[in-house]
């Protein structure tokens, strides 16, 4: 399964991955922390959404980015 890691800061990362739960597939966006060995471990902070809702999430995030760019300009 695909997994993308976005470093949030020196201790935490945002991990986007495809997961399966009770036979259904989800897109999981979750905060992971680095343990003392430097391995990423999941936290309870995150959300899992159905794949058919990803386009709605992307639209909401895109609108936020567009609004933020307008505020800076």
N, CA, C and O of each residue as an XYZ file, in Angstrom:
292
protein
N       0.842     -1.188      0.000
C       0.000      0.000      0.000
C       0.883      1.245      0.000
O       1.937      1.271      0.636
N       0.450      2.257     -0.706
C       1.213      3.498     -0.826
C       1.193      4.274      0.488
O       0.235      4.206      1.257
N       2.269      5.007      0.721
C       2.376      5.801      1.949
C       3.232      7.021      1.643
O       4.318      6.903      1.075
N       2.732      8.198      2.027
C       3.469      9.441      1.855
C       3.720     10.037      3.232
O       2.813     10.118      4.060
N       4.953     10.452      3.468
C       5.336     11.035      4.754
C       5.720     12.491      4.527
O       6.575     12.799      3.697
N       5.074     13.383      5.279
C       5.354     14.814      5.219
C       5.863     15.222      6.597
O       5.135     15.110      7.583
N       7.113     15.696      6.676
C       7.671     16.073      7.973
C       6.978     17.329      8.485
O       6.973     18.364      7.818
N       6.398     17.227      9.664
C       5.707     18.351     10.303
C       6.712     19.191     11.098
O       6.720     20.418     11.003
N       7.546     18.526     11.870
C       8.629     19.162     12.617
C       9.655     18.075     12.935
O       9.572     16.977     12.384
N      10.609     18.355     13.803
C      11.680     17.375     14.056
C      11.198     16.125     14.781
O      11.882     15.101     14.764
N      10.033     16.193     15.418
C       9.528     15.055     16.180
C       8.326     14.362     15.557
O       8.049     13.205     15.873
N       7.600     15.060     14.668
C       6.349     14.519     14.137
C       6.296     14.603     12.610
O       6.917     15.465     11.988
N       5.538     13.685     12.042
C       5.295     13.678     10.598
C       3.814     13.416     10.357
O       3.131     12.805     11.180
N       3.336     13.889      9.218
C       1.980     13.581      8.761
C       2.133     12.447      7.758
O       2.881     12.562      6.787
N       1.421     11.353      8.000
C       1.514     10.187      7.125
C       0.159      9.972      6.451
O      -0.869      9.847      7.116
N       0.180      9.931      5.126
C      -1.021      9.654      4.344
C      -0.849      8.264      3.765
O       0.128      7.983      3.071
N      -1.814      7.389      4.057
C      -1.686      6.010      3.594
C      -3.052      5.406      3.313
O      -4.090      5.925      3.725
N      -3.012      4.306      2.607
C      -4.224      3.538      2.343
C      -4.289      2.438      3.389
O      -3.322      1.701      3.582
N      -5.431      2.326      4.065
C      -5.585      1.306      5.092
C      -6.838      0.487      4.818
O      -7.695      0.865      4.019
N      -6.914     -0.623      5.495
C      -8.090     -1.478      5.367
C      -8.641     -1.745      6.758
O      -7.881     -2.030      7.684
N      -9.966     -1.655      6.912
C     -10.618     -1.909      8.188
C     -11.922     -2.636      7.927
O     -12.782     -2.147      7.195
N     -12.062     -3.793      8.523
C     -13.264     -4.622      8.360
C     -13.624     -4.815      6.895
O     -14.796     -4.749      6.525
N     -12.618     -5.054      6.064
C     -12.839     -5.344      4.663
C     -13.048     -4.132      3.766
O     -13.225     -4.288      2.558
N     -13.033     -2.932      4.331
C     -13.209     -1.716      3.535
C     -11.890     -0.953      3.481
O     -11.101     -0.985      4.425
N     -11.665     -0.269      2.363
C     -10.450      0.517      2.170
C     -10.711      1.968      2.544
O     -11.771      2.518      2.242
N      -9.738      2.580      3.202
C      -9.822      3.980      3.613
C      -8.516      4.693      3.294
O      -7.472      4.065      3.122
N      -8.596      6.021      3.219
C      -7.410      6.866      3.139
C      -7.218      7.422      4.539
O      -8.124      8.049      5.089
N      -6.049      7.199      5.116
C      -5.762      7.590      6.487
C      -4.752      8.735      6.482
O      -3.696      8.636      5.857
N      -5.078      9.817      7.177
C      -4.175     10.959      7.348
C      -3.938     11.066      8.848
O      -4.854     11.394      9.603
N      -2.726     10.793      9.275
C      -2.458     10.646     10.700
C      -1.121     11.259     11.094
O      -0.177     11.274     10.303
N      -1.046     11.763     12.318
C       0.207     12.264     12.882
C       0.979     11.072     13.446
O       0.432     10.263     14.195
N       2.240     10.974     13.082
C       3.143      9.953     13.624
C       4.241     10.669     14.397
O       4.582     11.809     14.080
N       4.789     10.016     15.397
C       5.918     10.572     16.145
C       7.124      9.663     15.974
O       6.988      8.493     15.615
N       8.298     10.209     16.234
C       9.518      9.413     16.162
C       9.827      8.876     17.554
O       9.912      9.639     18.516
N       9.999      7.539     17.659
C      10.384      6.955     18.943
C      11.875      7.167     19.175
O      12.538      7.808     18.360
N      12.407      6.646     20.261
C      13.812      6.917     20.591
C      14.780      6.310     19.578
O      15.942      6.710     19.515
N      14.306      5.342     18.783
C      15.139      4.743     17.728
C      14.988      5.465     16.391
O      15.653      5.119     15.415
N      14.109      6.473     16.352
C      13.887      7.215     15.116
C      12.818      6.614     14.214
O      12.596      7.105     13.108
N      12.148      5.550     14.675
C      11.083      4.923     13.887
C       9.779      5.698     14.062
O       9.495      6.210     15.144
N       8.995      5.779     12.999
C       7.712      6.466     13.067
C       6.658      5.561     13.695
O       6.522      4.399     13.314
N       5.915      6.100     14.657
C       4.845      5.387     15.346
C       3.581      6.232     15.262
O       3.649      7.452     15.412
N       2.419      5.605     15.022
C       1.176      6.373     14.886
C       0.655      6.906     16.212
O       0.878      6.319     17.271
N      -0.049      8.038     16.128
C      -0.771      8.579     17.277
C      -2.264      8.386     17.005
O      -2.647      7.856     15.963
N      -3.084      8.811     17.927
C      -4.536      8.747     17.729
C      -5.040      9.967     16.961
O      -6.211     10.025     16.588
N      -4.161     10.939     16.723
C      -4.542     12.169     16.023
C      -4.556     11.913     14.527
O      -3.508     11.717     13.912
N      -5.745     11.917     13.945
C      -5.847     11.709     12.514
C      -7.274     11.414     12.110
O      -8.202     11.452     12.918
N      -7.415     11.120     10.838
C      -8.738     10.833     10.293
C      -8.603      9.802      9.187
O      -7.622      9.795      8.443
N      -9.604      8.928      9.087
C      -9.695      7.971      7.981
C     -10.964      8.281      7.210
O     -12.037      8.434      7.795
N     -10.835      8.373      5.888
C     -12.006      8.686      5.067
C     -12.132      7.678      3.935
O     -11.152      7.068      3.507
N     -13.352      7.522      3.467
C     -13.584      6.634      2.322
C     -12.959      7.248      1.080
O     -12.946      8.470      0.935
N     -12.443      6.422      0.184
C     -11.802      6.943     -1.030
C     -12.714      7.853     -1.864
O     -12.228      8.780     -2.512
N     -14.025      7.599     -1.854
C     -14.929      8.437     -2.650
C     -15.096      9.843     -2.067
O     -15.681     10.708     -2.718
N     -14.597     10.084     -0.863
C     -14.674     11.406     -0.237
C     -13.379     12.210     -0.377
O     -13.325     13.373      0.022
N     -12.341     11.594     -0.942
C     -11.042     12.273     -1.077
C     -11.161     13.525     -1.944
O     -10.553     14.549     -1.633
N     -11.932     13.457     -3.021
C     -12.062     14.629     -3.897
C     -12.706     15.803     -3.157
O     -12.342     16.952     -3.404
N     -13.650     15.540     -2.259
C     -14.258     16.606     -1.465
C     -13.229     17.213     -0.504
O     -13.186     18.431     -0.326
N     -12.410     16.371      0.107
C     -11.358     16.857      0.999
C     -10.361     17.718      0.233
O      -9.966     18.786      0.700
N      -9.957     17.249     -0.945
C      -9.025     18.025     -1.763
C      -9.615     19.373     -2.169
O      -8.911     20.383     -2.178
N     -10.902     19.391     -2.504
C     -11.560     20.648     -2.876
C     -11.563     21.616     -1.696
O     -11.314     22.808     -1.871
N     -11.842     21.108     -0.499
C     -11.854     21.964      0.691
C     -10.450     22.506      0.974
O     -10.295     23.685      1.290
N      -9.438     21.660      0.862
C      -8.066     22.106      1.090
C      -7.630     23.107      0.024
O      -6.955     24.090      0.331
N      -8.010     22.863     -1.215
C      -7.666     23.785     -2.300
C      -8.304     25.153     -2.082
O      -7.669     26.182     -2.316
N      -9.552     25.166     -1.637
C     -10.230     26.436     -1.368
C      -9.512     27.186     -0.254
O      -9.374     28.408     -0.319
N      -9.056     26.469      0.764
C      -8.317     27.090      1.854
C      -7.019     27.692      1.342
O      -6.673     28.815      1.708
N      -6.300     26.965      0.504
C      -5.041     27.459     -0.057
C      -5.307     28.687     -0.912
O      -4.582     29.678     -0.820
N      -6.354     28.630     -1.754
C      -6.691     29.781     -2.600
C      -7.005     31.016     -1.752
O      -6.570     32.121     -2.075
N      -7.766     30.824     -0.662
C      -8.105     31.938      0.232
C      -6.848     32.482      0.897
O      -6.699     33.696      1.038
N      -5.946     31.605      1.307
C      -4.716     32.039      1.969
C      -3.832     32.849      1.031
O      -3.216     33.828      1.453
N      -3.765     32.457     -0.220
C      -2.964     33.182     -1.206
C      -3.539     34.574     -1.429
O      -2.789     35.540     -1.569
N      -4.863     34.683     -1.462
C      -5.499     35.983     -1.647
C      -5.205     36.903     -0.473
O      -5.033     38.107     -0.662
N      -5.143     36.349      0.752
C      -4.870     37.172      1.932
C      -3.456     37.723      1.907
O      -3.221     38.838      2.373
N      -2.512     36.965      1.373
C      -1.117     37.380      1.314
C      -0.886     38.421      0.227
O      -0.057     39.316      0.391
N      -1.602     38.313     -0.863
C      -1.412     39.209     -2.004
C      -1.764     40.632     -1.708
O      -1.650     41.491     -2.582
